[in-house]
Amino acid sequence: MLSREDVSVYHPRQPQQSTLWKLLDAHYATFERDYEQTFRKGYGYRRAVVAYVVRDYLKCGDLREGFARVRCPDCCHEYLLTFSCKGRWFCSSCHAKKVVQFGDLLGSTILSPLPHRQYVFTLPKILRVYFRYDRKLLTKLCQCANRCLHRYFKAALNAKTSQLGTVTAIQIFGDYGRWHPHLHLLVADGLFMPNGSFHVMPDLGLKPLQELFRDAVLKKLKREGKIDDEFIRMLVQWRHVSGFNIHNGVKIDRRDNNGREALAQYIIRSSFALEKMQYIEDSGTVIYRSKMGHGKNKRNFEIFSTEEFIARITQHIPEKSFQLVRYYGWYSNRARGDSKKKTAKDSTDITSAATEVLILTEPPQKKIPSKTWRECIKKVWEVDPLACPKCGGEMKLVSFIDEPLLVRRILEHLDLWQECLPKGLPPPQHHEDMVEGVSAKRLTTGGVVTTKQGARCTDGRRGHVLDTCPRQR
C-alpha cells in the first residue's frame, strides 16, 4: 500500500467550464433555429445526428445524468464519478479515450513488427463538394486508394500473388474546420507473400501512383453520375496531376513500437482542439488559432461568429453507423482471423540484392482487451484515479446509480443538485436511432466529487467536498 505522500491526487475535469460547452450552451439553439435559412446552402441539409451528439455532449460529466460510487474499503473515503456521453469525434474527453485505446490496439495487437509508412491521399478542391453531400462516396474513395496502392506495390515488386496490409482513416476536416476529405493510410511498407515472407517496398517516385489514383477516382465519380466526360477532360489538363496529391514522407522502423502507436493516434485525431479556441462572449465571436499561416498576410488565426463556428465543427460529426477507420488486406478482420489458425514457422531474415525480404517469425498476437478508463488516465496523466488520496489504498467501484429519482435525492441530500439546464435544447424529433444514448455503466474522465467524511460541504475549483458519512447513504 502506498503512503499518502506517494499518491498523486486525481483532479477531474470540469466540463461546464470548458470553452466549447459554454459556446454550445449559449448559442446552439439559435444555430438550429437559423440553420435552414443561413447554413443549409453551404453545409447541406441539417442532420439529426448533430443534435443528438451536441445534446449528449452537454450532459457529459453531469451528475444529474447518473454516477458511480467509488469508495476506499480501508478508510471509507468516497467520491462520485460521472458517466460519459461516448461522443465520437466531438467530445474532447471521450474521444481522447478512444484515441489512446486505438493507438494501443494497433501498436500491440493488429500491426505486425514490420516497417510501416504513412500515405496521405488528397483530392482537388473542385471534387470535395461531392463528398459533402454524398458521404457514402468516402467508402468508395477508400476502396480506390487501397486498390491503386496494391497495384502500385505489385508492379514495383513484380509480385502477382500478394497481399497489402493497410489501416485507412478517413479525415474530412482541414485547418480551421474546413471541409477537406482526405485519407491517411498506415501501410505495411511492402507486400505479404503466400509463403509467409514480407517483401519490403523500395523507394520509388509517386507520380505513377498519383495517376492511378486520379483515374480511379474520376471513373468512380463518373459511374456515380457526379461528373461527365467533358468535366474529366478539363480536369486532366490541369498541371500537377490535376490536384491529386500523395505524400509518404513518414516512415516507421520495424522496431519502433512507440512510433507506430503515436502514428495510429495521429490519424484519428479530433477535427478541432479546445486549446486553440477563444470564445469572446461579449461580441459573440470565436477566435481559432493555427500553427500555419494563411492568406496574403500569413495570419495564423481566423475569426468566426458563434453560429458559423458551430456549423464548421458539427459538419465533421459522422453518422452513427459510419466507420471512419477501415482495415484492408493483411490487416482486415478476415485475414487476421485466418492468420491465427496458422502455425508460425521458424526462420530467419533474408536480404537479397534487389529486394529486402523479411520472414514473419513471430506468432499471431493474442487479442488484448482495450484499456479501461483507469488505464487511460494513468497513461495520459500519470495519475491513478482509484488511488485513495487519504490512505493510499485502492478504491473500488461499489455501485452505479442512474435512476433519475434516486440520483436527485442523493444530490439534494449532498447539496449538489442544480436546476439549471442547457438552454433551448429539446431532443430531436426524428431518427432516434442515429446516435446512442448515454450508457449508465460506461465511465469517463468526467466530473468527480471528492468525499471527505465529516467535512463541511463547500464548492471548490477542482470538485466538491461532501459532508456525509457513507452510512448515511
N, C-alpha and C positions, 0 to 999 in steps of 0.2 A: 504494500500500500504506500502511495506517495504521501509525503508530508504536505501540509497546507502551503508551505513556502514554495514547493516544487510544482504546484498546479497552476497552469496558465488559465485564467478565467475566460470563459467564452462569453463574448458580448454579442448579442443578437442584433440583426439589422432592424431598423425602424421603417417599414415600407411607406407609411403615411408621410414621412419626412423627405422622401426622395423627390427629385425634380419632376420626373415623369408622372408620378402619382398625383402630385398637385396639379400638373397641367391637365391630365385627363379628367380629374375630378371636377375641375372648374370649367372645362371647355368641350368635353366630348359630346354633351347633349346638344350644344349649339352646332357642332360639326355634323352630327346626324341630321339635325333639322334642315341644314342648308346644303346637304350633300348633293341632292338631285339637281339643284339649281347651279351650284358653284363648282363641284368637283367631278360630276359624272362624265363630262366630256373629256377630261384629261386623265381620269383614273378608272374609267369603266363603271359598270353597274355596281351598286352597293351590295357587298357580300355579307350574308348573315353571320358568317363565322367571325367576322371582325367584332361585331357587337358582343358575341359570346366571350371571345378571348379578352376583350377590354373589361367586360363586366367581371369576369373571374379574376383578372389581374388586380382590380380594385378591392377584391375580397381577400387576396393572398396575404397571409400573415395577420389576418384579423381574428382576434379572439372570439368574436361573436359568431364566427363560422365553425367553431369547434376547436378542440385542442387535445393534446395528450398530456397526461400527468407523468412527470419524471421525478423520481424520488430516490434518495440515498438510503439504503437499508441500514446503514450504520448510525448516521446522525439524524436521520429523518429530514434532512434538507430537501426542499421540493420546489419545482417550478413548473409552469405551464408552457407547453410547446405547441405553437400554432400549426395548422395544416397549410399545404401549398396549393397553388392553382394548377400546377403542372402545365403551365402555358409554354407551348413550343415556339421558339424563335421570337419571343416577345418579352416575357418576364425575365428580367436580368438574373434574378436569383435562381429560378427554376431551370433556365437554360444553361446557366453556369454549371449546375449539377450534371446536366446531360452532356455537356462538353467534356467534363472530367471523366464521366463514365465511358463515353465514346472513345476518347483517347486511350484509356486503359484497356478497353475491349480490343481495339485494333492492335495496339502495341504488344499485348500479351497473348492474344488468342487467335486472331484472324491472319495478320500479316506474317509471312514466312521470313526467316532470318536471311534475307537476300537484299542486294542493293535496290533501292527504290528511287523513283523520280516523280516530281510533280509536273503535270502537264495542265496548262490553262488554255481553254478554248474560248475565244471571244467572237462576237458577231458584229457586223457593221450596224450603225445606229438605225439605218433605214429599215432593217428587218426586225428590230427588237419589239416594235409595237405589236406584231402578230402574236408574240408570246405573252403579251399582257392580256389580251382579250381571249386567247385560247390557250390556257395553261397546260392542257394536255400535250401541246407541242413540245413541252420541256422534256417529257419522257422520250419522245421520238428524237429529240436532239441528243440525249444521252446515248441512244442506240446508234445514231450516226457517228458520233465521236468514237465510240468503242470499236465499231466495225472498221472505221478508217484507220484507227491506231493498230488494230490487229493486222490488217492488210499491209500496213507500212512496216511493221516488225517482221512479218513473214517474208516480205520481199528483201529486207535488209539482211536477214539471217538465212535466207534460202531454206526455209522450213515450212513445208506444206502442211504437215500434221503437227499442230502445236496448239497451245492454249495461252491466252493472255490473262493476267491477274490484275484487276483494277477495282478500286473503290472510288465511285464517282459521286461528287457532291454538287448539287445544283445551287448556285447562288444567283439571286435575282436582284441584288442591290449593288449600287456603286457608291461613290463618295457623295455625302450629303443626302443619302437616302434615295438617289435617283434610280429609276428603273433600268437595270443593266443585267439582263440574263446572260450568264456565262457558266462554264463548267470548270471545276477543279478535280483533276483525276490524280489519285495516289496510285502509281503504277509500279508493279514489279518490273525493274528495268531489264526486261528480256522476255523469253518465252519458255513455258513449261513443256517439256517433251514427254511423249508416252512412256519412255523408258525410265522416267524419274529424274532426269537431268534438267538443268536450267541453263539456257544459253543466254549470256549477257549481251545486251544490245550495244553495238559500237556507237561512237559519237558521229552522227551524220547531220546534214542540213535538214531544216524543217520545211523547206519550200514545197517538196512533193507532198508532204502530209497536209499542208495548208490547202493545196489544190484539191486533194482528195476530199477534205472536209468541206470545202466550198461547193464542190459539185454535188456531194451527197445531201447537203442542207438545201440547196436550191431545187434539186429534184424532189425532195420530200415536200417542200412548201408548194411546189407546183402540183404534186399529186393531191395535196390537201386543198387545192383550189385557192390558195392565198396569192400566188403570183402567176404571171404568164410568160411566154417565150420572149416577148418584147422587153419585159422588165429584166429578165435574166441576161439578155444581150447587153442591155445598158449597164447592168451591174458588173458583168465580166470585163467590160472595157476599162473599169477603174484600175488605177495603179495599186501596187502593194497587195495583190491577190484580193482585190475588191473589199478590203476591210476585214477579212477573216484572218485573225491572228492566233498564233500558237506560241506559247512560251514554256520552256522546260529547263530553266536555269537552276532549279533547286534539286539537288541530288543528295540522297541519304545513304551513308555507308551501311553495309550489311550488319556491322556490329554496333551501330548507333541506335540502340533501343529507345533512348530518350528523344532522339531526333525524329523517329517515326511517330512516337506518341505526340510530340509537340506539333508536327505537321498535321496529324489527324485532328487535333483540337483546332488548328487554324482553319481548316477547310469547312468547318461547321460553325464558325464564329457568328455572333449575332449581327443583325443588319445595322445596329446603331450602338453607341456607347454612352452611358449616362454621364461619364466624366467629361464628355465633350459638349454637353448641353448646358446652356444657361438660360433659365426661364425668367423673364422680366415681367412680373405680374402687373405693374402699373401701366405699361404700354401694350401689354398683350402680345409680346413678341418672344421669339426664341432665337438665340444665337448658337449656331452649331459650328464647332471648330474642327479643322482637319490639319494633318501634317503636310499635305500637299497644297501648293498654290494653284489657283485657277483664275482665268480671266486675264485681261490686259495688265492689271495692277498686281497680279500674282498674290492675291489675298488668300489667306488660309482660314476664312470663315464665311458663313452665309447667314443672312437674317431672314427669318420666316415669320409669318403671322402664326398664331397658335393653331388655327384650323388647318392651314397649309402644312404645318409640320406634322400634325396628326395624320393627314392624308398621306404624307410621304412615308411614314414609318408603318402605318397599318396596311399599306398595299403589299407589303412583303410577308404578311401572315399567311401561311399555307392552309389549304383546306384540310379538314380532319383526316381524310383518307389518303392524302397525297404525301408520298415519301420523297424527301429531298436528298436522301443518300441511297445509292444503288450499288449492288455488288455484281461484278461480271467475271466470267471465265473461271479461273482457278479459285477466286475468292467468292464465287457465288455459293448460295446455300447448298445446292445440289452437289457441286464439286467438293465442297468441304465435307459434306456427309459421306461421299464416296471415298475420300481420302482417308477417313478414319477407319474404314474397313480394311484397308491395305496394310500390310506389314512393312515397316521401314527396312530397307536393305543397307547393310554396312558397306561403305565405300569411302573414297577419298576425293578431294577436289582435284580437278584436272584442268590444265590450262594449255590450250593449243595456240599455234601461231596466229591463226585468223580470228578465232572467237574464244572468249573465255567461257568455259563450261563448268558449272557447279553442280555437284551431285547432292541431292537433298538427303542428308544423313539423319536429321532429327525426326522422331516420330511425330505424328499429328498431336498438337497440344490439346489437353483436356479443356472443356469449357469451364471458364472461371466465372462465378457469379459476379454481377455488376456491383460496383461499390455502393455501400449503403450511405445514407445521409451522414452518418457519423464519420465514415471513412473519407467522404468527400471534404468535410470540414477539416479533418485532420491533415489532409493532403494540401489543401489550398491555404488554410490559415495557420496551420501548425499548432492547433489547439484542440483538445478533446472536449466536445460539448457534454459528454457524460462523465467527466471527471468532477467529483464533488469539490467545490472551492472551499468547503468548510473543513473536511477531514481528509480529502484526497482519495476517498473510496470511489468505487464505480457505481454510478447511478443506474437505475432501471426504469424502463417504461412500464408503468403499472396499470394504465388504463387509457382507453380512447373514448372521448366524450364528444358526441356530435348531435345529440337530441336538442333541438332549439330551446325547449322549456328548461331543461336541466342546465344547459350552458348559461342561460340568462340568470337562473337562480344562483349559480356558483359565482358568476361575475358580479352580480349585485351584492352578494354577501362579501366579496372581496373589494367592493367599491371600485370595480373596474369596468362596469357597464357604461357604454356611451350610446346616446340616442342618435347621434349624427350619422347620416347615411350618405353614400355617394350622390352627388347632385344630378337629378334628372336622368337616371339610368334605368328605365324599365327594361325588363327582359325582352329579347326579340320575340316577334310574333310567329315566325315560321322557322322551319328547318332546325328543329331542336336536336336532331341527331348529328349536327355538323361539328359540334365541339363537346368534348367530355366535360362533365361537371366536376365539382371538387370532390375528391375521394377523401373519406374521413380517416383513412389509415395510411395515407402517404404523407411523409413528413418533409419539411423543407428547412431552410436556414431562417425561417420566418421568426416573427416576434416572440420573444421568450420573456416570461415573467419570473424574475428571481425571487425565491421564497426565503424568508428568514423567520424562524419560529420566534414568536414573542415580540417582534419588532413592530413599530408603528407604520401604518400604510402611508407611503409617500410616493410621489411621482418623480422619477429621475430620467435623465437623458438616455441611459442605457437600458432602462426597464423599470419595473415596479417592485417595491419591497412589500411583501404581504404581511398582514397582522393576523394570521390564522394558524392554528395548530393542526397538523394532519388529522388528529382525532375528530376535529370539528367538521371535517369534510366527509 
